[in-house]
Amino acid sequence: MPAKSEAPTADGTAQRHRIVIVGGGAGGLELATRLGDTLGKRGQVEITLIDKNRTHVWKPKLHEIAAGSMDMSAHEVDYLAQAHWHRFRFRLGELTGIDRERRQVIVAPYLDDEGRLVTPARSFGYDTLVLAIGSLSNDFGTRGVREHALRLESKADAQRFHRRMVNACIRAHAQATPLRPEQLHVAIIGAGATGVELAAELHRTTREVVAYGLDRVDAEKDIQVSVIEAADRVLPALPPRMSAATEALLHELGVDVLTSAKVAEVLPDGVRLADGRTLPAELVVWAAGVKAADFMKDIAGLETNRSNQLVVLPTLQTTRDADIFAIGDCAACDWPEANGGKGGLVPPRAQAAHQQASHIAAQIRRRIEGRALKPYRYRDFGSLVSLGEFSTVGNMMGGLIGGSLMIEGLFARLMYVSLYKMHELALHGVAKVSLDTIARLITRRTEPHVKLH
């Protein structure tokens, strides 16, 4: 049954409908902002966004932060400021549990970098709960991944990779001995969008880094980037034509592409493949597989699948609790039109999170008013993969026209940039996005085009 919009408190006044959103990624933050600008502005609801980080960075941009081609400080959104400007509340902490009987979410204590307590363990009551926790990479139990591989799951991961990359270049320049076999070699495991985009960005940014005075490093000879994929082609989830075009462009960049290559173990100084080959590498990035966080498995008795995603109805409500919704990568949402009508799940893409946030924002009003909810239908607008400033490839419209229109070059690049602008517009509006874009263009002319620290 839909939750009631108001309930009397002890003093007889009406209690506002409480909406709690856990996860401030693309879907969660857009939803909180949209609700705050509408229902929150009118005083109809009380909106709380919970996240374990203080700031938001659009996840498809992490590979640019890792490569050093994007200054994170110019693109991150402060949750507290966003909440103040858009009439919702932000609370810092990590979800540890849900009490469905009392309708409360339980949040762990938050400690600073020195281990001091910032906020205690807390619980927040809800009438409507939206889980938008996102996803992590899936190592499938591969040996050595946790110990030796880097990931790109958060801004901290991206910053860590960038620091190690720059340090590797400086170390190679300063040492008196010859380079070891693994030095300045980067192995990226997984040739999905993240893997191939990171490889292309690294081709450019590593050369720009060494150009700033590291003249003892020969970028063409010493720096090597490899992409390893277990499937028989790169971008295996996308159309074959797009895979072929992307692989050809990677080869032109000098990226070593290994397909049908299963990783058996990640070593301290490289990668061992299932066929016995060993690839030396100073930096190994695991970018293969997607799953929800392990703590999501059967959380509070909610139904989950093998990837720890919450199984949802067409309304995006969880199957076992109508008061709890799930959106984005943590939701297993049916997509009947997938695979030529054979069916499947909505893919873990930013466009899906954006669509679901817009859908839920409209449905929450219906829920408060006691009206029936409408089902969500995923609209596939295609896929775009950016190979840095070298090129962009994509297929537009996807399932909307029963096929795909292959695009490359400048037009594809403009479409790729527009995806991020749509996200920014949803958060900030036209005026702020326009001014920020102009400011970034000016700054780019006065600073290095690659982050050097």
C-alpha positions in Angstrom: 0.0 0.0 0.0 1.2 3.6 -0.7 2.6 5.3 2.4 0.5 8.0 3.9 1.6 11.6 3.2 1.0 12.8 6.8 0.8 11.4 10.2 0.0 13.2 13.4 2.8 13.9 15.9 2.6 14.0 19.7 1.5 17.7 19.6 -1.1 17.1 16.9 0.8 18.7 14.0 1.2 17.0 10.7 4.4 15.0 10.1 5.9 15.4 6.6 6.6 12.4 4.5 10.2 11.3 5.1 12.2 10.3 2.1 15.7 8.8 2.7 18.1 8.3 -0.3 21.2 6.2 0.4 23.9 6.8 -2.1 24.9 10.1 -3.7 26.0 8.9 -7.1 24.5 10.0 -10.4 21.0 8.6 -9.6 20.9 9.4 -5.9 22.1 13.0 -6.1 20.0 13.8 -9.1 16.9 12.4 -7.3 17.6 14.4 -4.1 18.1 17.6 -6.1 15.0 17.2 -8.1 12.8 16.3 -5.1 14.3 19.2 -3.1 13.6 21.7 -5.9 10.0 20.5 -6.2 8.4 18.8 -3.2 11.0 20.1 -0.7 10.6 23.6 -1.9 6.9 23.4 -1.2 7.5 21.9 2.3 5.6 18.7 1.4 8.4 16.2 2.3 11.5 15.9 4.3 14.4 14.6 2.1 17.6 13.2 3.5 20.6 12.0 1.4 23.2 9.7 3.0 26.6 9.0 1.6 29.9 7.9 3.0 31.8 10.6 1.1 31.7 14.3 1.5 31.7 15.1 -2.3 30.3 13.7 -5.5 32.2 13.0 -8.7 30.4 11.5 -11.8 31.7 7.9 -12.0 32.2 7.8 -15.8 34.9 10.5 -15.2 37.0 8.4 -12.9 39.3 7.2 -15.7 40.1 10.8 -16.5 41.0 11.6 -12.9 43.2 8.5 -12.9 45.0 9.4 -16.1 45.4 13.0 -14.9 43.5 14.6 -17.7 40.8 16.1 -15.4 41.3 18.2 -12.3 38.9 16.6 -9.8 38.6 19.8 -7.7 36.9 21.6 -10.7 34.3 18.9 -11.1 33.4 17.5 -7.7 30.1 18.6 -6.0 30.1 19.2 -2.2 27.1 17.4 -0.8 26.5 19.9 2.1 26.4 22.8 -0.3 24.2 21.1 -2.8 21.8 20.1 0.0 21.7 23.7 1.3 21.0 25.1 -2.2 18.4 22.6 -3.1 16.4 22.1 0.1 17.4 18.6 1.2 19.6 17.4 4.1 22.9 15.6 3.8 24.1 13.2 6.4 27.6 11.6 6.3 28.0 7.9 6.9 27.9 4.4 5.5 24.8 2.2 5.5 25.2 -0.9 7.6 21.7 -2.1 7.9 17.9 -1.6 7.5 15.3 -2.1 10.1 12.2 -2.7 8.0 9.8 -3.1 10.9 10.7 0.3 12.4 11.4 1.7 8.9 14.9 3.0 9.8 18.3 2.9 8.1 21.3 2.3 10.3 24.5 4.2 9.5 28.0 3.4 10.8 30.1 5.9 12.8 32.3 8.1 10.6 36.0 8.5 11.5 38.4 11.0 10.1 41.8 10.1 8.5 43.4 10.1 12.0 40.8 7.7 13.4 38.9 10.3 15.4 35.1 10.1 15.7 33.3 12.6 13.6 29.7 11.3 13.8 28.4 8.4 15.9 26.4 5.5 14.8 23.0 6.8 13.8 19.6 5.7 12.5 17.2 7.6 10.2 13.5 7.0 9.9 11.8 6.8 6.5 8.5 6.5 4.9 10.0 6.0 1.5 13.6 4.6 1.2 15.5 4.8 -2.1 18.7 2.7 -2.3 21.1 4.1 -5.0 24.4 2.6 -3.7 25.9 1.9 -7.1 28.3 -1.0 -8.0 31.8 -2.3 -7.6 34.1 -4.3 -9.8 33.9 -8.1 -9.6 37.2 -10.0 -9.2 35.5 -13.4 -9.5 37.8 -14.7 -6.8 41.0 -14.2 -8.9 44.1 -14.6 -6.9 46.2 -11.6 -6.2 43.6 -9.0 -7.2 43.0 -7.6 -3.7 46.7 -7.6 -2.8 48.2 -6.2 -6.0 45.6 -4.7 -8.3 44.3 -1.1 -8.3 40.6 -0.5 -9.0 38.6 2.5 -10.2 35.5 2.4 -8.0 35.9 5.7 -6.3 37.6 9.1 -6.6 40.1 7.9 -3.9 41.0 4.9 -6.2 41.4 7.2 -9.2 43.7 9.6 -7.2 45.8 6.7 -5.9 46.4 5.4 -9.4 47.3 8.8 -10.7 49.8 9.4 -7.9 51.4 6.0 -8.5 51.6 6.7 -12.2 53.3 10.0 -11.8 55.7 8.6 -9.2 56.6 5.8 -11.6 57.6 8.2 -14.3 59.6 10.4 -11.9 61.3 7.2 -10.4 62.2 5.9 -13.9 63.7 9.3 -14.8 65.8 9.6 -11.6 67.2 6.1 -11.3 70.7 5.3 -12.6 70.1 1.7 -13.4 68.3 0.4 -16.5 64.5 0.0 -16.3 63.2 -3.3 -15.0 61.0 -5.4 -17.3 57.8 -4.3 -15.5 58.7 -0.6 -15.1 56.3 1.9 -16.8 54.1 -0.9 -18.0 50.4 -0.7 -17.2 48.1 -3.7 -17.5 44.4 -3.1 -17.5 42.2 -6.1 -16.9 38.8 -5.8 -18.5 38.1 -4.2 -21.9 34.8 -2.7 -21.1 34.2 1.1 -21.4 36.3 1.9 -18.3 39.3 -0.2 -19.5 39.5 1.0 -23.0 38.9 4.7 -22.0 41.6 4.5 -19.4 44.0 3.0 -21.9 43.4 5.8 -24.4 43.7 8.5 -21.8 47.0 7.0 -20.5 48.5 7.0 -24.0 48.3 10.8 -24.0 48.7 11.8 -20.4 51.8 9.7 -19.8 53.5 11.3 -22.7 52.6 14.8 -21.4 53.9 14.0 -18.0 57.3 12.9 -19.3 57.4 16.0 -21.6 57.6 18.2 -18.5 61.4 17.6 -18.1 61.5 13.9 -17.6 63.8 13.6 -20.6 65.4 10.3 -19.6 62.2 8.5 -20.2 61.4 7.6 -23.8 57.6 7.6 -24.0 57.4 5.6 -27.2 59.8 2.9 -26.1 59.5 2.8 -22.4 55.8 3.3 -21.7 53.5 0.3 -22.5 49.8 0.0 -21.9 48.1 -3.4 -22.3 44.4 -4.2 -22.2 43.4 -7.8 -21.3 39.9 -9.2 -22.0 38.6 -12.7 -21.4 36.0 -12.3 -24.2 36.9 -12.6 -27.9 36.6 -8.8 -28.4 36.9 -5.5 -26.6 33.6 -3.9 -25.4 31.9 -7.4 -25.4 28.6 -5.9 -24.2 28.3 -3.5 -27.1 27.7 -4.1 -30.9 30.6 -5.9 -32.8 31.0 -2.9 -35.1 31.8 -0.7 -32.2 34.2 -3.2 -30.8 36.1 -3.5 -34.1 36.4 0.3 -34.5 37.6 0.7 -30.9 40.2 -2.0 -31.2 41.5 -0.6 -34.4 41.9 2.9 -32.7 43.6 1.3 -29.7 46.1 -0.4 -32.0 46.8 2.9 -33.7 47.6 4.4 -30.3 50.1 1.6 -29.6 48.0 -0.1 -26.9 48.6 -3.8 -26.7 45.2 -5.5 -26.9 44.8 -9.2 -25.7 41.4 -10.8 -26.2 40.4 -14.3 -25.3 42.9 -14.0 -22.5 41.8 -15.1 -19.1 43.7 -13.8 -16.0 44.8 -16.6 -13.6 46.6 -14.4 -11.1 47.7 -10.9 -10.4 51.4 -10.8 -9.3 53.3 -8.1 -7.5 55.1 -7.2 -10.8 52.6 -8.3 -13.4 49.8 -10.6 -14.6 49.8 -14.4 -15.2 47.3 -15.6 -17.8 45.5 -18.9 -17.8 47.6 -20.1 -20.7 50.8 -19.7 -18.7 52.0 -16.4 -20.2 53.2 -13.7 -17.8 52.9 -10.0 -18.6 55.3 -7.7 -16.6 53.5 -4.6 -15.3 54.3 -2.0 -12.6 50.7 -1.0 -12.4 47.8 -3.4 -12.7 44.2 -2.1 -12.9 41.2 -4.4 -12.4 38.3 -3.1 -14.4 36.4 -6.4 -15.1 33.0 -7.4 -14.0 30.3 -5.5 -12.1 28.4 -6.4 -8.9 26.8 -4.6 -6.0 28.6 -4.4 -2.7 28.8 -7.7 -0.7 26.9 -6.3 2.3 23.9 -5.9 0.0 23.4 -9.6 -0.3 20.1 -10.4 1.4 20.2 -7.1 3.3 17.2 -6.9 5.7 15.8 -10.0 4.0 15.3 -8.2 0.7 15.6 -10.3 -2.5 19.0 -10.1 -4.3 20.5 -11.8 -7.3 23.9 -13.5 -7.7 25.5 -10.1 -8.3 24.1 -8.8 -4.9 21.7 -6.5 -6.8 18.3 -5.8 -5.3 15.6 -7.4 -7.4 12.9 -4.8 -8.2 9.4 -4.8 -9.7 8.6 -2.7 -12.8 7.8 0.2 -10.4 11.4 -0.1 -9.0 10.0 -1.1 -5.6 11.9 -4.1 -4.1 10.0 -7.4 -4.4 9.6 -7.8 -0.6 9.0 -4.3 0.6 6.9 -1.7 -1.1 8.4 1.1 1.0 11.9 0.5 -0.4 13.0 1.4 -3.9 16.3 0.7 -5.7 17.8 2.5 -8.7 21.0 2.5 -10.6 23.6 -0.2 -10.6 22.4 -1.8 -7.3 19.0 -2.6 -8.8 18.2 -5.7 -10.9 15.6 -4.2 -13.2 14.1 -6.3 -16.0 14.5 -5.0 -19.5 12.2 -7.1 -21.8 13.5 -5.6 -25.0 17.1 -6.6 -24.3 18.9 -9.1 -26.5 16.5 -8.7 -29.4 13.4 -9.3 -27.3 14.8 -12.2 -25.3 15.0 -10.1 -22.2 17.7 -9.2 -19.7 18.5 -6.6 -17.1 18.9 -2.8 -17.5 22.6 -2.3 -18.0 24.8 -0.5 -15.4 25.1 2.8 -17.3 24.8 6.5 -16.3 21.8 7.0 -18.6 19.9 4.3 -16.7 20.5 6.0 -13.4 19.5 9.3 -14.8 16.2 7.9 -16.3 15.4 6.1 -13.1 16.0 9.1 -10.9 13.6 11.1 -13.1 11.0 8.4 -13.0 11.2 7.9 -9.2 10.9 11.7 -8.7 7.6 11.7 -10.5 6.3 8.6 -8.8 7.0 9.7 -5.3 4.3 12.4 -5.7 1.9 9.7 -6.8 2.9 7.6 -3.8 2.3 10.4 -1.4 -1.1 11.1 -2.9 -2.0 7.4 -2.7 -2.2 6.9 -6.4 -1.0 3.8 -8.2 2.6 3.9 -9.4 3.5 3.6 -13.1 6.1 1.1 -14.3 9.5 2.2 -15.4 10.7 1.4 -18.9 14.3 1.7 -19.9 15.0 3.7 -23.1 18.3 2.7 -24.7 19.9 5.8 -26.3 23.0 3.8 -27.3 26.5 3.8 -26.0 29.5 6.1 -26.4 33.2 5.3 -25.6 35.7 8.1 -25.5 39.3 7.4 -26.5 40.6 10.6 -25.1 41.3 13.5 -27.4 42.2 10.9 -30.1 38.6 9.9 -31.0 35.2 8.9 -29.8 33.1 6.0 -31.1 29.5 5.0 -30.4 26.2 3.7 -31.5 23.3 6.0 -31.1 19.6 5.4 -30.4 20.2 1.7 -29.7 16.9 -0.2 -29.2 14.7 2.9 -30.0 15.1 2.2 -33.7 15.5 -1.5 -33.6 19.2 -1.2 -34.5 22.1 1.1 -34.0 23.6 4.0 -35.9 27.4 3.9 -35.8 29.1 7.3 -35.2 32.7 8.3 -34.8 34.8 11.4 -34.6 33.8 14.9 -33.7 30.1 14.3 -33.6 30.5 11.3 -31.3 32.8 13.4 -29.1 30.2 16.2 -28.8 27.5 13.6 -27.9 29.8 12.1 -25.2 30.5 15.6 -23.7 26.7 16.3 -23.7 26.1 13.3 -21.5 28.1 14.9 -18.7 26.5 18.2 -19.3 23.0 16.6 -18.9 24.2 15.4 -15.5 25.5 18.8 -14.5 22.3 20.5 -15.7 20.2 18.1 -13.5 22.3 19.2 -10.5 22.9 22.9 -11.1 20.8 24.4 -13.9 21.7 26.3 -17.0 23.2 29.4 -15.5 25.7 27.7 -13.2 26.7 25.1 -15.8 27.3 27.8 -18.4 29.5 29.9 -16.1 31.4 26.8 -14.9 32.1 25.7 -18.4 33.5 29.1 -19.4 35.7 29.2 -16.3 37.1 25.7 -17.0 38.0 26.7 -20.6 39.8 29.8 -19.3 41.7 27.8 -16.6 42.7 25.2 -19.1 44.6 27.8 -21.1 46.7 28.9 -18.0 47.5 25.5 -16.4 49.1 22.2 -17.6 46.7 20.0 -19.5 47.6 17.1 -17.3 47.7 16.9 -13.5 51.3 16.5 -12.4 50.9 15.7 -8.7 
